[in-house]
C-alpha cells in the first residue's frame, strides 16, 4: 500500500480543517446480518430509505466501482456548555445550533478531493456526507477514528461523540489504519439515562422511541408517553451524549467558527415560536438543520414544549 500518498492525504486533510482522518479498505462490510436484523425489527421506524440500496450500504464498491480505499473525515462541533434550565426556552440539539453542517463539510471535503485528484490523472474519487447509502459509523470504526458507543454514535478519544463524519472513496490503495476497539466497557450510563428507553440493547437504537427521531424525522403526532419526556426539547435530544464519560472528560469547544452557536438559535422562547408563520420559519431556519423537521413538525414540537412547561395544578 502507498504509505507516502497516505501520509500526504492525511496532512492535506488536516490542512483542510478536518480534526480527524483515518483510512479503511473499501471491502464489503460483513454487516449483512446485523443490518437486516435491525431493519426486520422495524427499528428504522418511518425512515423507509434505510431499506433501499442495501447492496450499496454493505459494499462501497457498488457506490463507486473500482473503489479501494475510504478516507474517513471528522470535525469536532462541540459548541460548549448550553444552559437549558428555563423550561420556557426551546431546547435544541447542539449540532443544530449553527449552520447546516452538510454544506460546511462538503465544501472542505470537495476541496480536499480536488487536491488529491490533482496529484495524478489516474486518481478518481467521490465524497459523501449523509448523501448516499454508506455506513459511515462502521467505516469510522474501521478507519480508527473511534469506537462504536452503546448509544449508536461514534465515540472518539479526542472529542467524544461530538463529531460530524464524511467519507471520500478513492480508487487507489492506501495504508489502512487499525480499527478502534470497544470504548464503552461495562458503562451503560447512556442506556439508563435515555428517558424513552430507545437504546433497546447495547449498540442498538429503536428509532420509534428516540426523541431525536420523533422530533425531527417523524411526521404526525408524537405518542403521549414520549411527548411527556420531551420537556422543552423541540429539535433533537443530547441526553445520551451529555452523560457519556468520554464527552464529559474529553470534549473541547470546536475551533470552527461555523459550528459555534448562532445567537438567533440559542435564546428561543417557546411562546414566540408558537406564533411563527411558515414564512418566518423558513427565514429563521432555512440555513439550519432545524428545517429538517419541517414547519408542521416544528410547530407540533413547540406545542408539546409549551404543554410540558405548564406548572402542574395543585391537587
C-alpha positions in Angstrom: 0.0 0.0 0.0 1.1 3.5 -0.8 2.4 4.9 2.6 3.7 8.2 1.1 0.4 9.0 -0.6 -1.4 8.0 2.6 0.6 10.4 4.7 0.1 13.2 2.1 -3.6 12.7 2.2 -3.7 12.9 6.0 -1.6 16.1 6.1 -3.9 17.7 3.4 -7.0 16.7 5.3 -5.7 18.4 8.5 -4.8 21.5 6.4 -8.4 21.5 5.0 -9.6 21.8 8.6 -10.6 18.2 9.5 -9.8 17.3 13.1 -9.5 13.5 12.5 -8.7 11.4 9.4 -8.3 7.7 9.0 -8.3 5.2 6.2 -10.0 1.8 5.7 -10.2 -0.7 2.9 -13.3 -0.4 0.7 -14.1 -4.0 1.2 -17.6 -5.3 1.9 -18.7 -4.6 5.5 -19.7 -8.1 6.5 -22.6 -6.4 8.5 -25.3 -8.1 6.5 -27.0 -9.9 9.4 -26.8 -7.0 11.8 -28.3 -4.5 9.4 -31.0 -6.8 8.2 -32.0 -7.7 11.8 -32.3 -4.1 12.7 -34.5 -3.4 9.7 -36.6 -6.6 10.3 -37.3 -5.4 13.8 -38.6 -2.1 12.4 -36.1 -0.1 14.3 -35.8 2.4 11.4 -39.4 3.5 12.0 -40.7 5.5 9.1 -37.2 6.0 7.6 -38.0 3.7 4.6 -35.0 4.9 2.7 -32.9 2.8 5.1 -34.4 -0.3 3.3 -33.2 1.0 -0.1 -29.9 0.1 -1.8 -28.8 -2.4 0.9 -26.3 -3.8 -1.5 -24.6 -0.4 -1.6 -24.7 0.0 2.1 -22.9 -3.3 2.5 -20.4 -2.9 -0.3 -18.9 0.6 -1.1 -17.7 -0.6 -4.5 -21.4 -0.6 -5.5 -21.3 3.1 -4.8 -18.1 3.6 -6.7 -16.8 0.8 -8.9 -13.1 0.4 -8.6 -13.0 1.9 -5.1 -10.1 0.6 -3.0 -9.9 2.9 0.0 -12.2 5.0 2.2 -10.8 8.2 3.7 -13.0 8.9 6.8 -13.0 12.5 8.0 -14.3 14.0 11.2 -14.9 17.5 12.5 -15.4 18.4 16.2 -18.6 20.5 16.5 -18.9 20.8 20.3 -20.2 24.3 21.0 -19.6 24.3 24.7 -22.0 24.2 27.7 -25.5 25.4 26.9 -27.9 26.3 29.7 -31.4 24.7 29.5 -32.7 25.5 32.9 -35.5 27.7 31.8 -38.4 25.4 30.6 -40.0 28.3 28.6 -37.0 28.4 26.3 -36.7 26.0 23.4 -34.0 23.3 23.7 -32.3 22.4 20.5 -29.7 19.7 19.9 -26.2 21.1 19.9 -25.4 20.0 16.3 -28.3 22.2 15.0 -27.4 25.4 16.8 -25.2 26.6 13.9 -25.2 26.4 10.1 -26.1 23.3 8.2 -23.0 21.1 8.6 -23.6 19.3 5.3 -22.6 22.4 3.4 -19.5 23.1 5.6 -18.1 19.5 5.3 -18.9 19.3 1.7 -17.1 22.5 0.8 -13.9 21.5 2.6 -14.0 17.8 1.5 -14.6 18.6 -2.2 -11.6 21.0 -2.0 -9.5 18.1 -0.4 -10.7 15.7 -3.1 -9.9 18.1 -5.9 -6.4 18.5 -4.4 -5.9 14.7 -4.2 -7.1 14.2 -7.8 -4.6 16.9 -9.0 -1.7 14.7 -7.9 -2.4 12.2 -10.7 -4.8 11.9 -13.6 -5.4 8.3 -12.6 -6.9 9.1 -9.2 -10.7 9.1 -9.1 -12.9 9.7 -6.0 -16.3 10.5 -4.6 -17.3 12.3 -1.4 -20.3 11.6 0.9 -21.9 13.3 3.9 -25.3 11.8 4.6 -25.9 11.9 0.9 -25.6 8.2 0.0 -26.3 4.7 1.5 -22.9 4.4 3.2 -22.5 3.1 6.7 -20.4 6.0 7.9 -20.2 4.9 11.6 -19.0 1.5 10.6 -16.3 3.0 8.4 -15.2 5.4 11.1 -14.5 2.5 13.4 -12.6 0.6 10.7 -10.6 3.7 9.9 -9.6 4.1 13.6 -11.4 7.3 14.3 -13.3 6.0 17.3 -15.3 3.1 18.8 -19.0 2.5 18.5 -20.8 3.8 21.5 -23.7 1.9 23.1 -25.9 4.8 22.1 -25.2 4.1 18.4 -22.7 7.0 17.9 -19.0 7.1 17.2 -17.0 8.0 20.3 -13.6 9.4 19.6 -10.8 9.6 22.2 -10.1 13.1 21.2 -13.5 14.7 21.2 -16.0 12.2 22.4 -19.1 11.8 20.2 -19.4 15.5 19.2 -18.1 14.9 15.7 -19.5 15.2 12.2 -18.4 12.5 9.7 -17.7 12.4 6.0 -16.2 9.9 3.6 -14.1 10.0 0.4 -14.0 6.9 -1.7 -10.8 6.6 -3.8 -9.7 4.1 -6.5 -6.2 3.8 -5.0 -4.8 1.5 -2.4 -3.7 3.3 0.8 -2.2 2.2 4.1 -5.1 1.3 6.4 -5.5 2.3 10.0 -6.3 -0.2 12.8 -10.0 -0.4 13.8 -10.8 1.1 17.1 -11.7 -1.3 19.9 -14.8 -1.0 22.1 -14.7 2.2 24.1 -17.6 1.6 26.5 -16.6 -1.4 28.6 -19.2 -2.1 31.2 -20.6 1.5 31.2 -24.3 1.8 30.5 -24.9 5.4 31.5 -26.4 6.3 28.1 -28.8 3.3 28.2 -30.0 4.2 31.7 -30.3 7.9 31.0 -32.5 7.6 27.9 -36.0 8.8 29.0 -37.8 6.7 26.4 -35.7 3.6 26.6 -34.8 3.9 23.0 -31.5 2.0 23.4 -33.1 -1.4 23.5 -29.7 -3.2 23.7 -26.1 -2.1 23.7 -25.3 -0.5 20.3 -29.0 -0.9 19.2 -31.3 2.1 19.0 -35.0 1.8 18.2 -35.9 5.0 16.3 -39.6 4.5 17.2 -38.7 5.5 20.8 -35.9 8.0 20.1 -36.6 11.7 20.8 -34.2 12.7 18.1 -36.2 10.7 15.5 -39.6 11.7 16.9 -38.8 15.5 16.9 -37.0 15.6 13.5 -38.0 12.8 11.1 -41.4 11.6 12.5 -44.5 13.0 10.8 -47.8 13.1 12.6 -48.5 13.0 16.3 -45.9 12.0 18.9 -47.0 9.3 21.3 -48.1 10.8 24.7 -45.6 8.9 26.8 -42.7 10.2 24.6 -44.2 13.7 24.4 -44.2 13.9 28.2 -40.4 13.1 28.2 -39.6 15.8 25.7 -39.6 18.7 28.2 -38.6 21.7 26.2 -36.7 19.7 23.5 -38.2 20.8 20.2 -35.4 19.5 17.9 -33.3 16.5 18.8 -32.0 15.2 22.1 -28.5 15.1 23.5 -29.1 13.2 26.7 -27.2 10.1 25.8 -24.2 12.3 24.8 -24.4 14.5 27.9 -23.9 11.6 30.3 -21.1 9.9 28.3 -17.9 9.9 30.3 -15.8 10.4 27.2 -17.8 13.6 26.4 -17.5 14.8 30.0 -13.8 14.2 30.1 -12.6 14.9 26.6 -15.0 17.4 24.9 -13.3 20.6 23.8 -15.0 23.6 22.2 -14.7 23.5 18.4 -12.2 25.8 16.7 -14.5 26.1 13.7 -16.5 29.3 13.9 -19.1 27.8 11.6 -20.1 25.4 14.4 -20.4 27.9 17.2 -24.0 28.7 18.2 -25.8 31.2 16.1 -27.2 33.7 18.6 -30.6 33.6 16.9 -30.9 29.9 17.7 -29.9 30.0 21.3 -32.5 32.1 23.2 -35.7 31.0 21.6 -38.9 31.5 23.6 -41.5 28.8 23.1 -44.4 31.3 23.1 -42.8 33.3 20.4 -42.1 30.3 18.2 -45.7 29.2 18.6 -46.8 32.3 16.7 -44.4 31.8 13.8 -45.8 31.7 10.3 -44.3 29.2 7.8 -42.5 32.1 6.1 -40.9 33.1 9.4 -39.8 29.5 10.0 -38.1 29.5 6.6 -36.4 32.8 7.1 -35.1 31.9 10.5 -34.1 28.3 10.0 -33.6 28.0 6.2 -29.9 27.6 6.6 -30.1 25.5 9.7 -30.5 21.7 10.2 -33.8 22.7 12.1 -35.5 23.0 8.7 -35.4 19.2 8.6 -38.3 19.0 11.0 -40.4 21.0 8.6 -42.9 23.6 9.7 -45.7 21.3 10.8 -43.3 19.1 12.8 -41.6 22.1 14.3 -44.9 23.6 15.5 -46.1 20.3 16.9 -42.9 20.1 19.0 -43.3 23.7 20.2 -46.9 23.0 21.3 -45.6 19.9 23.2 -42.9 22.0 24.8 -45.4 24.6 25.9 -47.6 22.0 27.5 -44.6 20.4 29.3 -43.6 23.9 30.6 -47.0 24.5 32.2 -46.9 24.2 36.0 -48.7 21.2 37.4 -52.1 22.1 39.1 -52.4 21.7 42.8 -54.3 18.6 43.9 
